[in-house]
Amino acid sequence: MFCPKCGAQVPDGSPFCSSCGAPMAQQPQQPMNQANNFGGNKNGFNPQDMVNDFKSNITDIKSFGIPQFVALGGAVVLLISMFLPYLKVTMFGISKSANFFDGGAFHWILGILIALCSAFLAVTKKGLNMLIAGGVAVVFFIFEWIFQFKDSLGLVSKGAGFYIMLLACLAIAVGGVLQFLQDKK
């Protein structure tokens, strides 16, 4: 930078000119979250911005696009699939169906949390966050598939809830991908 009084070159950040001693005008420093664009960008994680986006978007459903409807539909269907027969166990000629809530509190709390977070993020219309929610939903389904089907005797088969949950998790992921691609344009 240069001194406004004598024009001498002064190192950046110096409070006074080294040639004439005149005070140097200091550049205002940006707050850290603006300098690195962490909270201010379109896909950043700023909880207050997300809540504000949710409040403004929830009242204007006409502004929703295909990605939001796909992800919201996936979240709703994910909740519905938890009540449908998830597993079918056959022993000694007797079949018994079990829904998702029979798997224990951890499973259904996590499933409900993923569905609600996916719906919230779909309304905020933030592509990267929706994409992450879709990935979490798919990973959740994969782990549920692995841990629910440990039966090596062939007594457990998949129910309708299993397949509908698969479609719901894929819909959440597809909605996130579509919104992310739309944000990149």
MIZAMI-360068 format. One record per residue (C-alpha): residue in three letters; x, y, z. Coordinates in steps of 0.2 Angstrom, whole numbers, plus 5000, padded with zeros to 4 digits. Layout:
# MIZAMI-360068
['ALA',[X,Y,Z]]
...
END
This chain:
# MIZAMI-360068
['MET',[5000,5000,5000]]
['PHE',[5005,5018,4997]]
['CYS',[5005,5033,5009]]
['PRO',[4991,5045,5005]]
['LYS',[5002,5060,5010]]
['CYS',[5019,5057,5002]]
['GLY',[5016,5042,4991]]
['ALA',[5030,5031,4998]]
['GLN',[5027,5012,4998]]
['VAL',[5022,5006,5016]]
['PRO',[5021,4988,5021]]
['ASP',[5003,4982,5023]]
['GLY',[4996,4984,5040]]
['SER',[5008,4997,5046]]
['PRO',[4999,5010,5056]]
['PHE',[5011,5025,5051]]
['CYS',[5021,5029,5035]]
['SER',[5039,5024,5037]]
['SER',[5044,5039,5027]]
['CYS',[5034,5054,5033]]
['GLY',[5025,5047,5049]]
['ALA',[5008,5051,5043]]
['PRO',[4994,5039,5050]]
['MET',[4989,5026,5037]]
['ALA',[4970,5022,5034]]
['GLN',[4967,5004,5040]]
['GLN',[4957,4992,5029]]
['PRO',[4942,4986,5038]]
['GLN',[4944,4968,5042]]
['GLN',[4930,4956,5037]]
['PRO',[4923,4944,5050]]
['MET',[4930,4926,5049]]
['ASN',[4914,4918,5043]]
['GLN',[4913,4931,5029]]
['ALA',[4931,4930,5024]]
['ASN',[4931,4911,5021]]
['ASN',[4913,4912,5015]]
['PHE',[4908,4898,5027]]
['GLY',[4891,4905,5033]]
['GLY',[4887,4916,5019]]
['ASN',[4887,4905,5003]]
['LYS',[4872,4897,4996]]
['ASN',[4876,4879,5002]]
['GLY',[4885,4884,5018]]
['PHE',[4879,4877,5035]]
['ASN',[4872,4892,5045]]
['PRO',[4858,4886,5056]]
['GLN',[4849,4903,5057]]
['ASP',[4849,4905,5038]]
['MET',[4842,4888,5036]]
['VAL',[4828,4891,5049]]
['ASN',[4824,4908,5040]]
['ASP',[4824,4899,5023]]
['PHE',[4812,4886,5030]]
['LYS',[4800,4899,5037]]
['SER',[4800,4909,5021]]
['ASN',[4799,4893,5009]]
['ILE',[4786,4884,5019]]
['THR',[4773,4897,5016]]
['ASP',[4777,4898,4997]]
['ILE',[4774,4880,4991]]
['LYS',[4771,4886,4974]]
['SER',[4790,4890,4972]]
['PHE',[4794,4872,4976]]
['GLY',[4802,4863,4961]]
['ILE',[4804,4844,4957]]
['PRO',[4819,4841,4968]]
['GLN',[4809,4847,4984]]
['PHE',[4793,4837,4980]]
['VAL',[4804,4822,4976]]
['ALA',[4813,4823,4993]]
['LEU',[4798,4828,5003]]
['GLY',[4788,4813,4995]]
['GLY',[4803,4802,5000]]
['ALA',[4803,4808,5018]]
['VAL',[4784,4805,5020]]
['VAL',[4785,4788,5012]]
['LEU',[4800,4784,5023]]
['LEU',[4788,4787,5038]]
['ILE',[4774,4777,5031]]
['SER',[4785,4763,5027]]
['MET',[4790,4761,5045]]
['PHE',[4772,4755,5049]]
['LEU',[4771,4742,5035]]
['PRO',[4777,4724,5037]]
['TYR',[4796,4726,5036]]
['LEU',[4801,4708,5039]]
['LYS',[4791,4691,5037]]
['VAL',[4797,4677,5048]]
['THR',[4792,4659,5044]]
['MET',[4794,4645,5057]]
['PHE',[4786,4628,5057]]
['GLY',[4774,4634,5044]]
['ILE',[4768,4649,5054]]
['SER',[4772,4666,5046]]
['LYS',[4773,4682,5057]]
['SER',[4776,4699,5050]]
['ALA',[4786,4713,5060]]
['ASN',[4786,4731,5056]]
['PHE',[4800,4743,5058]]
['PHE',[4795,4748,5076]]
['ASP',[4798,4730,5082]]
['GLY',[4817,4732,5078]]
['GLY',[4820,4743,5094]]
['ALA',[4820,4761,5099]]
['PHE',[4836,4765,5091]]
['HIS',[4831,4760,5073]]
['TRP',[4814,4769,5073]]
['ILE',[4821,4785,5082]]
['LEU',[4835,4786,5069]]
['GLY',[4822,4783,5055]]
['ILE',[4810,4796,5061]]
['LEU',[4825,4808,5063]]
['ILE',[4831,4805,5045]]
['ALA',[4814,4808,5038]]
['LEU',[4811,4824,5047]]
['CYS',[4828,4831,5044]]
['SER',[4826,4826,5025]]
['ALA',[4809,4835,5025]]
['PHE',[4816,4851,5033]]
['LEU',[4831,4852,5022]]
['ALA',[4820,4849,5006]]
['VAL',[4810,4865,5011]]
['THR',[4826,4875,5014]]
['LYS',[4831,4871,4996]]
['LYS',[4849,4870,4999]]
['GLY',[4857,4857,4987]]
['LEU',[4872,4852,4996]]
['ASN',[4863,4849,5012]]
['MET',[4849,4840,5003]]
['LEU',[4862,4829,4995]]
['ILE',[4870,4825,5012]]
['ALA',[4853,4820,5019]]
['GLY',[4850,4809,5004]]
['GLY',[4867,4800,5007]]
['VAL',[4863,4798,5025]]
['ALA',[4846,4790,5021]]
['VAL',[4854,4778,5008]]
['VAL',[4867,4773,5021]]
['PHE',[4854,4771,5034]]
['PHE',[4844,4759,5023]]
['ILE',[4860,4749,5019]]
['PHE',[4864,4747,5037]]
['GLU',[4846,4742,5041]]
['TRP',[4847,4729,5027]]
['ILE',[4863,4722,5034]]
['PHE',[4857,4721,5052]]
['GLN',[4839,4716,5050]]
['PHE',[4844,4701,5038]]
['LYS',[4856,4691,5048]]
['ASP',[4846,4676,5046]]
['SER',[4857,4662,5039]]
['LEU',[4843,4649,5039]]
['GLY',[4832,4657,5026]]
['LEU',[4817,4660,5039]]
['VAL',[4817,4679,5036]]
['SER',[4810,4687,5020]]
['LYS',[4808,4705,5016]]
['GLY',[4791,4713,5017]]
['ALA',[4783,4728,5008]]
['GLY',[4789,4740,5020]]
['PHE',[4807,4735,5016]]
['TYR',[4805,4739,4997]]
['ILE',[4795,4755,5000]]
['MET',[4809,4761,5012]]
['LEU',[4821,4757,4999]]
['LEU',[4812,4768,4986]]
['ALA',[4809,4782,4999]]
['CYS',[4828,4783,5003]]
['LEU',[4832,4783,4985]]
['ALA',[4819,4797,4982]]
['ILE',[4827,4808,4996]]
['ALA',[4844,4805,4988]]
['VAL',[4838,4809,4970]]
['GLY',[4829,4825,4976]]
['GLY',[4846,4830,4984]]
['VAL',[4856,4826,4968]]
['LEU',[4843,4836,4957]]
['GLN',[4844,4851,4969]]
['PHE',[4863,4851,4970]]
['LEU',[4864,4850,4951]]
['GLN',[4851,4864,4950]]
['ASP',[4861,4875,4962]]
['LYS',[4877,4872,4952]]
['LYS',[4869,4880,4936]]
END
